[in-house]
Amino acid sequence: MKRLTIISLLFAFVFSSVIAQNNDLADKLTVSNNSLNLNKQDIGLSDEAVGYLTDPEGKMIALDCIDPKTAKKKHPKHVLKVYHLADNKLMWSKDYIPEDTYYKFLKQGIMEINDRNIILLNKMIGTEIWKENIQYIGLIGDTLIANKYYKIGAYNIDNSNNLWSCSMNTNYGVTYSQPIYNNWIFLVSDNLYRINLSTGYMLKLKSKTGVEYSDGTGHFMFFAFGLIGYLTYNAATQYIHRNNNTGTYTNDGQLFMMPSKKFSGMHSNVVSKDGLNYYADYNSFKCFDDNLNLIYSTKINNKKINTLKYFIKESKSELIVKNDTAYVVNLGYGIHPKKGKKFYDFPHISSFNIKDGKALDNQRIAYDSVTIVSTNVNDTCINMLLYNRQESYRIADRYITYTNNDTSKVGHFVSYLDDQICYVKNDDNSFSAIKHTEKYTPVLTTRGYVVDISERIPKVLAQKANTYFQIAQLNDMYFYQGGKDYNELWCFNSGQATLVAEDVKKVWQKNDKLEILTTAGKARIISIGK
């Protein structure tokens, strides 16, 4: 459906201008017309179609259509239409409300998901196979992970049978930000848990990740990309699926289920090193082994800064470990149950010796109501990007410097760009990667520019129409979308760039295939030839 696009909301701007690019940023990719041996299948869609889902077996397609009679209304009527591809025969259709419901096309059927229940529909005729009063969290292979009455459980997709369940305080939300390793994942729901996805065997480490909230404090700020839920943007993988109701996000192994009554998300990622794990919650830095036995826990000092009446409190953090030191970068926000990402407290950074947990330093980063939107680490500094400036924490002497930037022409800062994730098209029709160097710190802005922020006036490294972002990978082929109106799709492979399509509207990767919604309203499926 249209909400299942892999293009992040952060890139919802239009690329529309032309630039002459600096040629000293990276080695060039030259344009090639050689065949890529790609299989392409175009499927005509109804004029009212605004999105689609494909059957994993390649036999059917489900269209997200708008009733033409209601197309101009603020909330037009949506219809799910399921077709058999061989003869373009309409199998069945169903009205639905996009603000409440979305779908996933599975081999077992079509899964209908809302904030009240999950229904598996027969993909041939649309009848219910099963219906359960559970809240969707995610899919792990052929297993559904969901919440039911404060229990996280696994369910058989074929028949909805409960495979296992674990009691957790899901009022504080459920998150994980680690790759699944040997079928184990870390989950955070007030406490920290490690769960085996096959058996449901659960280990628990006492933690604190949320507090009661009050709408009357006046202490919150709204961020345009906060919406309802929590979003950690990873520039390397823009594959983001969003559910507006449950606040569920998945992003390259990251997942979040929205809490109902708590101000949540006040914890860090888990970092593993030399057989031990490190983690920061609401007010402490912890070290534990793989069996979640606590090695030590060090309180993060809540202290006054420069006689101001504000106390440091812990909100969402990013944990960075370098050598024998851990740095807890407090990002300054928590997850508000109704309004998503919200300012909670002034960002700060704390450091600890990982050998014994000794607290080394605790410094305030900001004195205004802002949050850290992205971090970048090099050998000498931890750089922290705020919406209009960068603050740098020098590792050697823990000294913080900052640069206020004039963002009036380029827009507010969104994220640092990882190497090889963004390319720019040069005047000679070649491509160059925009990389972090001693000279450049590339940052994406809300207006679609890539800029260097080392000076007060950001230097434009790439304007909108010439910028290309990585969106997918098939084997050793890397696919980038960009150009004027963001309609071009290029493949970068072995030092060469090949134009794949220039009529692309939306792209997402599904296993070993790319699925495209074209500007002409067609579905296009691309796979590697055999």
N, C-alpha and C positions, 0 to 999 in steps of 0.2 A: 504494500500500500504506500501512499505518498509519505506516510510518517516513517516508513522503513528505509528511507534513503540513507546511503552511507555518507552522504555529504553533510558534514557537521553544520549545525545552525550557525556556528561561528563564521562560516564561509557563505552566508546567504546573501552577500552583496553581489553586484553585477560588475564583471570586469569589462571595461569599455574604452580604454585609451591605448595609445601607442608610445613606445619609449625607445631611446637608444641606450643600450646596456653597457656598463663597464665590463671590460674583457679580462680583468685581472682577478676575478673571484675564484675561478676554478678551471680545470681542464674542460675543453669543449666536447660536446657530442655533435657529430655531423649528421646532417639529414640524409637518409637513405631511402631508396625506393624498392629495395629488395623485399621479396615476399616473406611474410612472417609465418606462413603456413597456418593461418587461423581459419577456423570454420565459423561462418556467420549465418545466422538464421533470423530473418525479419518476419515479424508476425503483425498483421494489421489489427489495430484496436478500434473500438467504437470511438466516435468523435467526442463523446462525453467522458472518456476514460482519462483519469488523472494519475493513475498508478496501477501497478499490477503485481501479482505473485505467481510464481511458476511452480508447477508440480515437480517434485524432485525426480520423478520418473520421466518427465518431459512429455507427458501425454495431455496435460490439461493446463489451463491458465485461469486465474481469478482476477477480474478487473475491478478496480475501484472506480465507479462511475458516478457522475453527478447528474441528477435529473435536470434536463434542459429547462424545464418550467421553473425551477427554483435556483438556477445557476447564478442569478444576480442578487439573490438574497444574502444577508449577512451569514446565515447558517443554512447553506443549501442542503437538500436532501441527498444522501449518498445511498448507492445501491451496490452490493457485491454481486457480480455476475460471473458465473463459472462456465467456461466453454471447453468443449472437446476440441483439441487442436487439429486433428486429422480432417474433420469436416466443418470446423468452425460452428458447431452446433451448440446452442445455449442449453446447458444441462439444468441449471436452476439459478435463482436469484433471491436476494434477501436484502430488505431495507436495513440500514443501521445508522447509528449516530457516531460520527468519527471522533467527537469529543469524548465519548465514553468507551469506545470499542475499537479494537484492531485485531488483525488476523495473521496467522502463520500457516503456510502451506507445508504440511508434513507428508511423509509417505503413508502415515496411518490415517490421514484425513486433514481437514482444515480446522485449525484451533482458533476458536473465538475467545478473546480475552478482554475482560473489563475489571473494574475494581471490586466487583462483587463475586464473580465466579468465573470458571473456565468451562467451555463447552467444546467437545470434539464433534465435528460435523462430518457426516459421510460425504466424501468429495464428489461422489457420482450423483446423489439425489438431495443432499443438503439436510437430511434428517439427523437428529441427535444420536450419537453413539453413546456418549455419557456426558453428565453435567455434575460438576462438583463446586461446592461453596469454598473455594480456595483462592488465594491471591498469588498470581504469577510472580516468580522470581527469575527463573531462567531455564534453559534447556542444556543439559550436559549429555551429548550424544543422543540416545533414545530415551533418556530419563528426564522427566519433568521435575524441577525443583520448585516447591511452592510453600506458602505459609498458610496454616490452618489453626486458628485458635491458639496463637502464640507458640506454635510448633513448626519448625522447619522440617519438611519431609520430602521424600522422593516418591514419585508416582509412575506407574507403568502407563505409558501413553496409550497403549492398545485398549486397556479396560479400566483405567484410573485406579487400579489397586494400589494401596499404600505399601511401598516396599520397606520404608523405615521412617521414623520421625524422631526429632530431638526437641526437647522443651527449651525454648529460648525466650528472652524478654524482647519480643519484636516491636514493642512500643518505641524502642530506640533505633529502629531501622536495622537492616541487614546489609552488610557490605563485604566484599572481598576485593583485594587489589593485587593478588598474587597469581601467577600462573598455576594451573592445576599440575601437581607433581605426584606421580605414582598414585593417582586417584585421590589425593588429599588436597584439601583447600583450607585456607584460613577464612573464618567468618567472624565478623564483629557485630555484636548485638548487645550493647552495654558491656558484657564481658567479651573476652577474646576466646574463640573456639577453633579447634582444628578437627575437621570432620572427614571421614572416609566416605566418599560418595557411593561406593559399592555396598557397604555394610551399614552405614549410619553410625559407626562407632565414633564417639565424640569425646574429645579432651577439652578441658576448660581452664582458663586462666582468669582469675578475678580481675576485673578492670572497671573503668568508669568512662563512658563515652557520651553522656547526654545529661541534660538538666531540664527541669520544667521551664516553660517559656511563658512570657506575659506579653500580650499585645499592647499593653498600656505603658511600656517603658519609654517609647520613643527612641529606642536605641538601635533601630534597624534601618538599613539602607536597601533599596531595591536595585538589582542589577538586571539589565535588559535580557541577558542570556541566562539568568537564574531559572526562570520559569518555575514549574512545579517539579522539584526534584534536584538532584545533585549531578553535576557533570564534571568529570575530570578529563580535560582535553589532552590527548596524546597526539602530538603532531605527526608521529610516525604511522599512526593507524587511525584514519578518520571514519572507521566503520562504526557508526553510532546508531543504535536503535532506541527510539524513545517512546514511552507510554505516558501520555499526559496525566493519566488518572492515578495509577499506582505509584508513579514516580520511579518506575523501574528503568534502569539504564544498563546496557552492557556495552563495554568498550574494550576489546582486546583482553578479555579476562577480568574486567572490572564490572562490578554489579552493585546496584543499590536499590533497596526497597524502601519507600518513603515511610517514616514514622508517622503516627497519628496524633500524638499529644506531647511529644518531647522535642526539645531543641537538640539536635543530634549531629553526628558526623565529627565529634570532637576527639579525633584520634588520628594516628599516622598509618602509613603503610608498614609492613613487616619487612625488615632487611635481615637476610641470613648471611653469616660469615663464619667460616672455620667451625662449623657444627653447632653454632649458637645462633639465636634469633634475637632481634632487637625491635622495640616497639614503644611508642609513646601514646598514652591515653590522656584523659582530661587533665590530670595534674601530676603525672609521674612518667619517668623513663624506666623501661623494664628490659631485663635480659632473661631468656628462658631457653630450655633445650627443646628438642623435637617432641618430647612427651609433655610439654607445657609445664615442666617443673621450673619454678621461679628460681633463678640464680641470684638476682638482686632487683630491688626497686628503689629508685631515687626520686624524691619529690622534686618537681620543678618549682622553683621558688616563686611564690606569689608576692611580689614586693612593689612598693611605691617607686615611681620613677620621677626624679627631680621635684619632689614635694607635691606633684600633682595628685589630685584626689582619685585618680584611676588606679585600680589594681590590675595587674596582669592576670588574665584568666586564660585557660587553655581552650582553643577551638580547633578547627581542622588543621592538621600539621602535615608536613612532609619530612620524612626522616632520611638523612644522608649520612653514610658512614664512609670516612676516608682514613686510611691507616688505622690508628688506634683511637680515633675520636668520632663520636656520633654528634650530629648537628640536628636539632629539632627546630625546623623552620615553621613557626606558627603563622598560618596564612590569614588569620583574622576573621574567619567566618565559620558559621555552623550551618546546619540544615534546618530551616524553619518548616514546620509541618504543612503550613498553608502557602508559603510564599517562596519556598526553595532556598537557594543560596542567599544568606543574609549576613551583613556585617554583625559580628558579635563582640569582638574586642580588638584592640590595636595589635598589629602583627609584631612579633618579636622572634629572636633566635636564641636558643639555649644549646650549650655544648657539654659533652660528658666524655670521660675516659671509659672506653668500653671494657677495659680489663677489670675495673672495680666499681664502675658506676659513679665515680666521683664527679660532682658538678663542677664545671670549669668556668662557665660564663653564662650570663643572661642579659641580653641587651634589647631595648626597645628599638623597633625599626621605623615605625610611623607614629606621628602625633596627630594625624587627621584620620577621619573615618573612611579608610580605604582598605582594600584587601590585596594580597599578593596573588596575581593571576598565573604566574609561571616562574619556575626556577631554572637556573642553568649553572652547572658546576664545571670548573676547570682546575688546573693544578694549583692555582693560587687563590681563587676566590669562589665564593658562592654568590651568584648574581640573582637578585630577586626583582621581578618585574611587577610594578604597580601600573595602574591605568595611564599614568602620565609621567612616569619616571622609573629609573632603575636605582636600586640600592645594592651595594656590593659589600660583602663581609670578607675581609682579608684574612685568610686562614692563618698566616704566620703570626700576626699580632692581634687578631680579632678586632681590627679597626674597621668601622663602617663608613663608607663614603656614599654620596648620592648625587644624582644629576637630575634636576628638574627639566623637563622637556616641554617645548611649545608644540602641542599636538593639534593646534587649530586647523592646520591644513591637511594632516594625514589621518586624523581620527585617533581614538584612544588605543592603547596597546592591548593586544589580545594574548599573544603567546610568543615565546622564543621559538625559532625554527630549528629543528634538528638537521644535521648534515644530510644531504641528498634528498630531503623531503620536498624542497622547493627548487625549481629551475626557472630560468628566465631565458627568453628568446632574444638572441643578439641581432644586430643589423645585418650580419652576413648569413642569417637563416640557420645558424648553429644554436646550440643550447649550452648554458653554463649553470652548474649547481651553485646555489648561494650557501656558503659555509661560514661557520664561526672561524674567524682568524684573529690575529692580533690587531688587525685593522678594522674588522667588521664584527658587529654583534647584530645579526639579522633578527628583526622582530616583525610580526604580522600586526596590522592595525585593523580597526573596525571598518575602515573605508577601502580595504583591499590592497593597501600598499605594503611592500616589504621595505623596511627602513633600517638604517643604522642609527643607534641612539647615543653614540658616544659624545655628541655635541648637543647643545641646547636645542638647536633647530635640527630635527631628524633629517638625515640625508636619505633621499629616496634611492634605494638599490634596484627596485623593480616596481613599475606602475601596474595598473590593474590588467590591462589587456595583454601584457606580455608575461604573466606569471602562471606557472603550472605547478600543481600540487599532486603528490603521489596519492593514489586512491586504491590501488590494488597491485597484486603480484601473482603471476602464474609461472611457476618454475623460475627460470632466470629472466623472465620478462617483467619489467616494471612499468606500470601504466600511470600516466599523468594526465590530469584534466585541467584545462585552462584556456587562455586565449580570449579573444573578443567574445563577450557574452558567455564566456566559460563553456563554449560548445565543442571545443576540440578535445580529442582523445589521442594521445601519443603513446607509443611503446618505446621504452629505452632499453637497449640490449646490446651488450658488447661494444660500447662506445658509439653506438649509432642510434639515431632517433627516427622512427617511422610513424607517419600519420596513419592512424587506424580509422578515425571517423571525425567529421566536423559538423555533425548534427546531433550532438549528445545533449540531453537535458538532465538526466539523472543516471548515475552508475552505482551499482553495488556488486560485490563479489559474493558468489554462492558456491562454496567448495572450489571446484576447478573450472568454474565458468564466470564470465562477466555478464551481468544483465543490465541492459540499457533501455531507458525510455528516451526515444528520440524527439527532436523538436517537431517532427511531423506526426507525433502521436503513435508511433510504432514501438513494439517491443523487439529488441534485438538481443540475441543470445550469442556470445562469442566464446569459443573454446579452442584449445590448441589442437591442430590437426594431427592425425596419426598416420 
